[in-house]
Amino acid sequence: MEPLHTALGAIKVLRCSVGQVFSCLANGVRADHGEEGRDAKFLSELDELLSSVTQHLRDVEQAVNSLSQPPGPFTLGNTSFLSQECTQERQALYSQLVLSYKWTDKIHEFSNLSVALLSQNSLKRSYTNSSTAKRRRAPTSSHNVPPQNVDTVISSIDRQFPDMNISVSRPFGANAVLQVTLSRVLQAVVALKGLMIEWVVVKGYGETLDLWSESRHKVFRKITENSHAAMLHFSSPTMPELAVRSFMTWLHSFNTLFSDPCKRCGNHLHSALPPTWRDFRSLEPFHEECKH
Ligand SMILES: [Zn+2]
């Protein structure tokens, strides 16, 4: 590339000095040549310019001689067809194309430089971020827990609440589906993925229990909705067992659904519904309208 640049530079210089010759000829004898022997002065100036042209021509020849023959035709891909374009306004495409090639080259160069700079500069923040993410990701296998571990957790929760009966089935292979019966108040179906709660449906006692249909009763549809909020609230990838335990404790607190009054208004019914909300921490009952 370097000799080519030198050659192009030499051509530029040659063109410049040839231009000077012609401009000198065009101007002819000027006032600054004075009165005395102005023809001789003019001729000597021209002679000087011509000899510099000869000198520069020699430079060009030298530079061209040092160039090596390109190994073959340049592969320009489809762009070579642009030279066959005969519509005037489209001929400008080629120079635009060359410009964009230059831009891409520059971007390439700059990005290489910045990669080198950035790799020296060990951006601490993002590195710690990515490492904590990695550390967190390791126990995030809450969805990939062996079935016997799930069974152990569930049966310990089942023993914890005598009035809540939990039975485990696995209709979809490895993942457990819990059928929960809470005294004679409600029943629920909880779909797990490993130890992660994926879906909850709450229905009335005696309703057919499945994952896809909702309860006939507004009160249980409301509790289903709230249990989705609870499922998300308690969800913890790092402590999946605690998440399930907390959720089941929260669900268990509905055993007083039809007996406990609202913590705020003190009434049993509001808009013809019992307190369908349970506080995540205190498990206190509230009506939907009273929880805020
Ligand atoms: Zn209330």
Residues whose N, C-alpha, C, O or C-beta is under 5 A from the ligand:
A	BS01	ZN	C262 R264 C265 G266 H270 H287 C290
